[in-house]
Every structure is written in structure tokens, then in C-alpha cells.
Amino acid sequence: MEQQVERKTLTVDEIASYLGVHRDSVYTMVRKKEIPHFKVGARILFRMETIETWMKQQESQNHRLAQ
């Protein structure tokens, strides 16, 4: 019996779609170390849990800057 494993990572294309940005923007953020990611071989991956936390931090930071 094959066990189903829940994916907890997103690819560059998936994270671009999730964030509503172009994949080139994601590559730029990765290169500048502006978005949390990790590599497995040549693949760039993003943990959904980490991205959710990062987005909350970005919102909080932007809110503080606007005040």
C-alpha cells in the first residue's frame, strides 16, 4: 500500500502564484535573500509554514513604517 505524504514545500512557480508576483520577482528575492528559502540540489524550495510567518512579519513591518 502506497502512503500519501502531504507536501509542505512550494516551488518557485507555486510561491510566485501564491504571492501573486512573477517568478522572476521570486528569483530576485531569493538572490537578495529577501524571502526564506532552502535548496535541495539545484531546486529552490519554500516551506509554507515559514512563508506564512514571513508574510505576517512583512505586514507588521510595513504597518510600523506607515505610522
N, CA and C atoms as a LAMMPS dump frame, in Angstrom:
ITEM: TIMESTEP
0
ITEM: NUMBER OF ATOMS
201
ITEM: BOX BOUNDS ff ff ff
-5.0000000000000000e+02 5.0000000000000000e+02
-5.0000000000000000e+02 5.0000000000000000e+02
-5.0000000000000000e+02 5.0000000000000000e+02
ITEM: ATOMS id mol type element x y z
1 1 1 N 0.835 -1.185 0
2 1 2 C 0 0 0
3 1 3 C 0.884 1.254 0
4 2 1 N 0.616 2.177 -0.914
5 2 2 C 1.391 3.41 -1.005
6 2 3 C 0.825 4.446 -0.04
7 3 1 N 1.719 5.013 0.776
8 3 2 C 1.287 6.011 1.75
9 3 3 C 1.343 7.403 1.125
10 4 1 N 0.272 8.172 1.307
11 4 2 C 0.197 9.53 0.787
12 4 3 C 0.936 10.47 1.735
13 5 1 N 1.854 11.27 1.202
14 5 2 C 2.621 12.218 2.002
15 5 3 C 2.157 13.622 1.666
16 6 1 N 1.873 14.389 2.689
17 6 2 C 1.438 15.771 2.496
18 6 3 C 2.653 16.653 2.229
19 7 1 N 2.645 17.356 1.117
20 7 2 C 3.738 18.277 0.784
21 7 3 C 3.677 19.498 1.679
22 8 1 N 4.837 19.917 2.125
23 8 2 C 4.917 21.103 2.966
24 8 3 C 5.794 22.173 2.333
25 9 1 N 6.147 21.943 1.062
26 9 2 C 7.007 22.89 0.373
27 9 3 C 6.344 23.367 -0.913
28 10 1 N 6.81 24.529 -1.379
29 10 2 C 6.348 25.094 -2.634
30 10 3 C 7.553 25.347 -3.532
31 11 1 N 7.349 25.242 -4.834
32 11 2 C 8.386 25.548 -5.806
33 11 3 C 8.364 27.045 -6.108
34 12 1 N 9.316 27.504 -6.917
35 12 2 C 9.357 28.918 -7.314
36 12 3 C 8.057 29.312 -8.012
37 13 1 N 7.612 28.501 -8.957
38 13 2 C 6.369 28.824 -9.673
39 13 3 C 5.169 28.852 -8.73
40 14 1 N 5.121 27.899 -7.808
41 14 2 C 3.999 27.853 -6.868
42 14 3 C 4.009 29.048 -5.921
43 15 1 N 5.181 29.43 -5.419
44 15 2 C 5.239 30.568 -4.491
45 15 3 C 4.936 31.864 -5.235
46 16 1 N 5.364 31.969 -6.496
47 16 2 C 5.047 33.158 -7.295
48 16 3 C 3.536 33.289 -7.461
49 17 1 N 2.883 32.195 -7.773
50 17 2 C 1.43 32.197 -7.914
51 17 3 C 0.759 32.53 -6.587
52 18 1 N 1.237 31.935 -5.519
53 18 2 C 0.664 32.161 -4.187
54 18 3 C 0.777 33.627 -3.776
55 19 1 N 1.922 34.238 -4.061
56 19 2 C 2.146 35.636 -3.676
57 19 3 C 1.589 36.619 -4.705
58 20 1 N 1.257 36.124 -5.889
59 20 2 C 0.733 36.992 -6.936
60 20 3 C 1.796 37.844 -7.598
61 21 1 N 3 37.284 -7.717
62 21 2 C 4.108 38.002 -8.356
63 21 3 C 4.675 37.123 -9.468
64 22 1 N 5.498 37.726 -10.308
65 22 2 C 6.139 36.989 -11.396
66 22 3 C 7.263 36.125 -10.832
67 23 1 N 7.518 35.008 -11.465
68 23 2 C 8.581 34.099 -10.972
69 23 3 C 9.936 34.791 -10.957
70 24 1 N 10.172 35.745 -11.877
71 24 2 C 11.432 36.491 -11.867
72 24 3 C 11.579 37.299 -10.582
73 25 1 N 10.47 37.801 -10.065
74 25 2 C 10.498 38.537 -8.789
75 25 3 C 10.912 37.615 -7.654
76 26 1 N 10.443 36.382 -7.688
77 26 2 C 10.816 35.41 -6.66
78 26 3 C 12.313 35.125 -6.739
79 27 1 N 12.825 34.903 -7.952
80 27 2 C 14.261 34.654 -8.113
81 27 3 C 15.086 35.845 -7.605
82 28 1 N 14.608 37.062 -7.852
83 28 2 C 15.299 38.255 -7.365
84 28 3 C 15.297 38.292 -5.841
85 29 1 N 14.145 37.991 -5.227
86 29 2 C 14.058 37.979 -3.761
87 29 3 C 14.968 36.906 -3.172
88 30 1 N 15.044 35.75 -3.818
89 30 2 C 15.928 34.68 -3.361
90 30 3 C 17.382 35.14 -3.441
91 31 1 N 17.755 35.705 -4.575
92 31 2 C 19.14 36.146 -4.781
93 31 3 C 19.545 37.202 -3.737
94 32 1 N 18.591 38.078 -3.385
95 32 2 C 18.866 39.137 -2.4
96 32 3 C 18.624 38.664 -0.965
97 33 1 N 18.26 37.397 -0.81
98 33 2 C 17.956 36.808 0.496
99 33 3 C 16.829 37.567 1.216
100 34 1 N 15.827 37.978 0.456
101 34 2 C 14.689 38.718 0.985
102 34 3 C 13.516 37.817 1.351
103 35 1 N 13.578 36.562 0.954
104 35 2 C 12.491 35.627 1.23
105 35 3 C 13.111 34.323 1.741
106 36 1 N 12.539 33.741 2.791
107 36 2 C 13.109 32.497 3.325
108 36 3 C 12.934 31.335 2.349
109 37 1 N 14.02 30.619 2.127
110 37 2 C 14.013 29.506 1.188
111 37 3 C 15.143 28.544 1.557
112 38 1 N 15.153 27.41 0.894
113 38 2 C 16.271 26.484 1.029
114 38 3 C 16.418 25.753 -0.291
115 39 1 N 17.555 25.14 -0.473
116 39 2 C 17.826 24.43 -1.724
117 39 3 C 18.01 22.944 -1.454
118 40 1 N 17.511 22.164 -2.377
119 40 2 C 17.764 20.734 -2.425
120 40 3 C 18.363 20.498 -3.802
121 41 1 N 19.665 20.294 -3.839
122 41 2 C 20.357 20.258 -5.123
123 41 3 C 20.241 21.627 -5.76
124 42 1 N 19.752 21.67 -6.975
125 42 2 C 19.579 22.946 -7.681
126 42 3 C 18.185 23.533 -7.47
127 43 1 N 17.297 22.771 -6.833
128 43 2 C 15.912 23.232 -6.639
129 43 3 C 15.8 24.207 -5.477
130 44 1 N 15.075 25.277 -5.681
131 44 2 C 14.778 26.258 -4.634
132 44 3 C 13.383 25.927 -4.124
133 45 1 N 13.281 25.744 -2.805
134 45 2 C 12.002 25.391 -2.194
135 45 3 C 11.665 26.352 -1.059
136 46 1 N 10.378 26.424 -0.757
137 46 2 C 9.859 27.304 0.287
138 46 3 C 8.931 26.489 1.175
139 47 1 N 9.11 26.609 2.484
140 47 2 C 8.195 25.933 3.416
141 47 3 C 6.983 26.821 3.622
142 48 1 N 5.797 26.271 3.435
143 48 2 C 4.561 27.05 3.566
144 48 3 C 4.477 27.712 4.945
145 49 1 N 4.803 26.966 5.985
146 49 2 C 4.738 27.498 7.345
147 49 3 C 5.668 28.713 7.51
148 50 1 N 6.862 28.616 6.97
149 50 2 C 7.836 29.701 7.068
150 50 3 C 7.38 30.908 6.26
151 51 1 N 6.802 30.675 5.094
152 51 2 C 6.308 31.773 4.263
153 51 3 C 5.156 32.499 4.957
154 52 1 N 4.274 31.754 5.596
155 52 2 C 3.161 32.379 6.333
156 52 3 C 3.698 33.306 7.432
157 53 1 N 4.69 32.829 8.176
158 53 2 C 5.307 33.641 9.234
159 53 3 C 5.982 34.86 8.638
160 54 1 N 6.708 34.679 7.542
161 54 2 C 7.397 35.773 6.865
162 54 3 C 6.405 36.829 6.394
163 55 1 N 5.262 36.392 5.84
164 55 2 C 4.253 37.347 5.364
165 55 3 C 3.698 38.171 6.525
166 56 1 N 3.461 37.538 7.658
167 56 2 C 2.975 38.273 8.836
168 56 3 C 4.008 39.299 9.289
169 57 1 N 5.274 38.93 9.265
170 57 2 C 6.34 39.858 9.642
171 57 3 C 6.402 41.032 8.67
172 58 1 N 6.236 40.76 7.38
173 58 2 C 6.242 41.823 6.375
174 58 3 C 5.087 42.787 6.606
175 59 1 N 3.91 42.247 6.889
176 59 2 C 2.736 43.088 7.17
177 59 3 C 2.99 43.967 8.382
178 60 1 N 3.515 43.36 9.44
179 60 2 C 3.78 44.09 10.673
180 60 3 C 4.815 45.187 10.449
181 61 1 N 5.877 44.843 9.725
182 61 2 C 6.936 45.813 9.443
183 61 3 C 6.4 46.966 8.594
184 62 1 N 5.63 46.666 7.578
185 62 2 C 5.07 47.704 6.718
186 62 3 C 4.067 48.579 7.47
187 63 1 N 3.324 47.97 8.385
188 63 2 C 2.371 48.722 9.194
189 63 3 C 3.102 49.721 10.091
190 64 1 N 4.208 49.261 10.706
191 64 2 C 5.003 50.155 11.577
192 64 3 C 5.608 51.301 10.773
193 65 1 N 6.083 51.02 9.562
194 65 2 C 6.693 52.059 8.727
195 65 3 C 5.664 53.083 8.294
196 66 1 N 4.412 52.682 8.144
197 66 2 C 3.353 53.591 7.68
198 66 3 C 2.879 54.53 8.773
199 67 1 N 3.181 54.199 10.005
200 67 2 C 2.695 55.035 11.116
201 67 3 C 3.556 56.236 11.354
